[in-house]
Amino acid sequence: MTRDLVVYGEPTLEKALRSVGRLWQGRSGARVNVFVAPTGLSYAQIDRGARCDVILALAGADTDDAARNKIIRADTMRPALRIGLALVGTGPDMGQGTAPKADATLEHISRLIAGKRLAIANPERDPAGARARDLLRKLGIAVDDDSKTIAVAESSAGVVNFLTTGKAQIGIVYASDATMPFQLALPLPATIHAPIEYVMATARDPASDTQPFMTFLSSTAAKATFKSAGLVPIE
C-alpha cells in the first residue's frame, strides 16, 4: 500500500501545494497532507519531532541553519519556486489605463500610491511585507505606527481583505494573491524588489519515500499548476 505524504510549506504556497497534491494522488494513489506555517515555525515543529516528509521553505538563513542542524537533509535541497510582488488596487480610477506598457518604475508606483491608503503585510512577519517596506523606503515613505496612509495587515491575504472591505484602496501583495479581479494588478519587476525564493528538501526523518514526489514537483504538470497560481518554477 502506498503511504501518504506530509508536506510543509509557506502559507502563500498553500493553494498551489494542495492542487499539486491532488495531481500526485491521482497519479500515485498517495494522499498529500499539506500543512502551512512560516518557515521558522515549520523547522521548529520538525525539530520537536513533528512528522514531515517534504518541506517547501523560504530560502535564506533559517533554511541554511536547518540544513546545518540536520533538521532537513542538505543533500536533497534544491531551488524550487520564485514569486514576485504586485501592486493591486480597487476603485474606478484604477483601470488598465493606469498600468505602464513597460515595466513599472518607482516614479509610476509613486503616482499610483499618491493620495491613497496603502496596505502592506507585517514586515516583521511576512517576506512580502518586508519587501514592501523596503520599496516604500525607496519612495521616501516611512512605515511606522503613526502613519495615517499605511495600513499594516498580518499577511498578504490580510492585505487583500483590507482592499475588499474598503480599509485601503491599494496594496502590495504576493503575485499569487494578485490573481483576483482587481481593477489594478501591476506586477513589480525584479529591478524594483528582489524576488522571494523557495527551496524544497526532505525532512531529516521522513516516514515515506520522498524522491518520487520531489521529482514530480519538477514535472510539466506540476510546473503548470504552480504557474497558474502566480509562482515561477526555478529550472
Legacy VTK file of the C-alpha trace (Angstrom):
# vtk DataFile Version 3.0
C-alpha trace
ASCII
DATASET POLYDATA
POINTS 235 float
0.000 0.000 0.000
1.312 3.473 -0.934
1.823 5.613 2.152
0.635 9.190 2.369
2.985 12.183 2.451
3.191 15.068 4.879
4.294 18.288 3.181
5.040 21.564 4.965
5.013 24.882 3.140
4.879 28.632 3.496
1.290 29.964 3.796
1.395 31.642 0.382
2.083 28.236 -1.212
-0.938 26.527 0.333
-3.355 26.589 -2.618
-0.685 25.553 -5.112
0.576 22.720 -2.901
-2.930 21.385 -2.372
-3.541 21.440 -6.125
-0.257 19.665 -6.825
-1.061 17.201 -4.056
-4.337 16.270 -5.732
-2.496 15.710 -9.001
0.011 13.462 -7.240
-2.728 11.480 -5.517
-4.429 10.926 -8.862
-1.212 9.529 -10.301
0.208 7.603 -7.362
-2.714 6.900 -5.075
-0.808 8.508 -2.204
-2.523 11.297 -0.328
-0.591 14.522 0.262
-1.318 16.195 3.608
-0.349 19.869 3.391
0.390 21.951 6.478
1.401 25.608 6.233
3.315 27.826 8.627
6.141 30.372 8.428
9.418 28.643 7.626
10.997 29.145 11.043
7.969 27.679 12.814
7.914 24.675 10.474
11.553 23.911 11.277
10.851 24.234 14.999
7.998 21.726 14.697
10.185 19.262 12.807
12.928 19.680 15.399
10.413 18.813 18.147
9.527 15.589 16.361
6.512 16.502 14.243
6.195 14.319 11.178
7.270 15.929 7.913
8.399 14.262 4.717
8.979 17.215 2.369
9.175 20.936 3.034
8.989 23.910 0.676
10.616 26.687 2.651
11.929 30.178 2.214
15.499 30.307 1.012
17.741 32.128 3.446
19.213 31.991 6.923
16.533 29.809 8.558
16.881 27.163 5.865
20.678 27.301 5.935
20.564 26.793 9.717
18.096 23.912 9.344
20.466 22.187 6.941
23.463 22.684 9.257
21.461 21.370 12.217
20.228 18.409 10.167
16.558 19.333 10.532
16.431 18.844 6.774
18.720 16.765 4.582
21.136 19.167 2.945
21.856 16.776 0.076
18.190 16.922 -1.011
17.892 20.720 -1.042
17.286 22.407 -4.355
15.717 25.659 -5.589
12.030 25.168 -6.305
9.968 28.308 -6.804
10.189 32.064 -7.086
7.468 34.636 -6.507
7.270 38.349 -7.091
5.064 41.092 -5.726
2.265 43.063 -7.310
0.624 46.401 -6.698
-3.131 45.865 -6.613
-5.974 48.296 -6.181
-9.682 48.869 -6.227
-11.685 51.798 -7.480
-12.868 53.278 -10.772
-9.658 55.294 -11.251
-7.509 52.148 -11.373
-8.437 50.672 -14.700
-5.987 49.258 -17.223
-5.061 52.736 -18.357
-3.120 53.292 -15.157
-0.694 50.439 -15.817
2.542 51.196 -17.685
3.127 49.491 -21.014
6.660 48.536 -19.927
7.993 47.524 -16.519
6.770 49.679 -13.655
9.168 52.323 -12.389
9.454 53.852 -8.942
8.055 57.089 -10.356
4.986 55.360 -11.729
4.389 53.457 -8.489
4.707 56.694 -6.539
1.984 58.277 -8.706
-0.330 55.303 -8.214
0.111 55.352 -4.439
-0.240 59.126 -4.012
-3.343 60.182 -2.091
-4.464 56.630 -1.311
-4.393 54.451 1.777
-1.887 51.676 1.096
-1.927 48.253 2.765
1.109 46.022 3.221
1.755 42.815 5.146
3.516 42.968 8.505
7.209 43.498 7.626
8.321 41.667 10.767
6.385 38.501 9.940
5.888 38.297 6.202
8.528 38.459 3.440
6.094 40.338 1.185
5.727 42.979 3.886
9.486 43.263 4.319
9.953 43.747 0.573
7.096 46.278 0.522
8.669 48.259 3.371
11.982 48.370 1.503
10.194 49.583 -1.613
8.374 52.306 0.298
11.658 53.467 1.805
12.994 53.914 -1.729
9.979 56.155 -2.331
10.674 58.130 0.843
7.625 56.722 2.650
8.093 55.630 6.266
6.251 52.627 7.681
5.606 53.291 11.358
2.841 53.148 13.947
1.981 56.808 13.414
1.392 56.512 9.685
-2.083 57.574 8.534
-1.577 56.422 4.973
-0.138 52.906 5.561
-2.285 50.060 6.879
-0.374 47.003 8.120
-2.091 43.617 7.853
-0.904 40.337 9.338
-0.263 38.794 5.920
-0.607 39.259 2.180
-4.048 37.649 2.435
-4.872 40.262 5.077
-3.929 42.992 2.613
-6.447 41.540 0.163
-9.072 41.630 2.918
-8.292 45.293 3.618
-8.898 46.078 -0.047
-12.127 44.117 -0.364
-13.547 45.675 2.816
-12.559 49.232 1.889
-9.944 49.703 4.619
-7.397 50.506 1.919
-7.540 51.411 -1.772
-4.222 49.999 -2.894
-1.890 47.311 -1.608
1.300 45.319 -2.189
0.783 41.547 -2.225
2.344 38.320 -3.462
1.792 37.751 -7.161
-0.248 34.686 -6.189
-2.753 36.983 -4.437
-2.964 39.296 -7.448
-4.924 36.733 -9.484
-8.197 38.085 -8.097
-10.231 40.509 -10.253
-8.708 43.785 -9.065
-9.122 46.968 -11.102
-5.336 47.304 -10.880
-2.949 44.359 -10.805
0.539 45.564 -11.644
3.460 43.109 -11.319
6.514 44.709 -9.743
9.674 43.859 -11.684
12.793 42.360 -10.141
14.596 45.642 -10.823
12.438 47.170 -8.065
12.460 44.376 -5.489
14.295 41.103 -5.021
12.055 38.109 -5.779
11.213 35.739 -2.937
12.576 32.225 -3.458
11.657 28.852 -2.002
13.620 25.633 -1.787
12.397 22.062 -1.456
14.027 19.491 0.792
13.418 16.211 2.545
12.978 16.447 6.305
15.520 14.651 8.447
13.340 11.642 9.266
10.748 11.109 6.506
8.195 8.357 7.003
7.781 7.863 3.248
9.976 7.705 0.165
10.106 11.364 -0.884
12.075 11.103 -4.129
9.147 10.296 -6.481
7.112 13.234 -5.181
10.045 15.652 -5.322
10.715 14.568 -8.896
7.040 15.161 -9.686
7.297 18.723 -8.369
9.570 19.449 -11.343
7.242 17.813 -13.875
5.402 19.687 -16.621
2.059 19.168 -14.891
3.273 20.454 -11.534
5.002 23.446 -13.112
1.791 24.392 -14.926
-0.089 24.277 -11.630
2.475 26.471 -9.910
2.444 28.956 -12.775
-1.348 29.225 -12.699
-1.024 30.173 -9.018
1.358 33.041 -9.792
4.547 31.159 -8.932
7.601 30.752 -11.144
9.287 27.321 -11.105
13.085 27.551 -10.925
14.619 25.380 -13.611
LINES 1 236
235 0 1 2 3 4 5 6 7 8 9 10 11 12 13 14 15 16 17 18 19 20 21 22 23 24 25 26 27 28 29 30 31 32 33 34 35 36 37 38 39 40 41 42 43 44 45 46 47 48 49 50 51 52 53 54 55 56 57 58 59 60 61 62 63 64 65 66 67 68 69 70 71 72 73 74 75 76 77 78 79 80 81 82 83 84 85 86 87 88 89 90 91 92 93 94 95 96 97 98 99 100 101 102 103 104 105 106 107 108 109 110 111 112 113 114 115 116 117 118 119 120 121 122 123 124 125 126 127 128 129 130 131 132 133 134 135 136 137 138 139 140 141 142 143 144 145 146 147 148 149 150 151 152 153 154 155 156 157 158 159 160 161 162 163 164 165 166 167 168 169 170 171 172 173 174 175 176 177 178 179 180 181 182 183 184 185 186 187 188 189 190 191 192 193 194 195 196 197 198 199 200 201 202 203 204 205 206 207 208 209 210 211 212 213 214 215 216 217 218 219 220 221 222 223 224 225 226 227 228 229 230 231 232 233 234
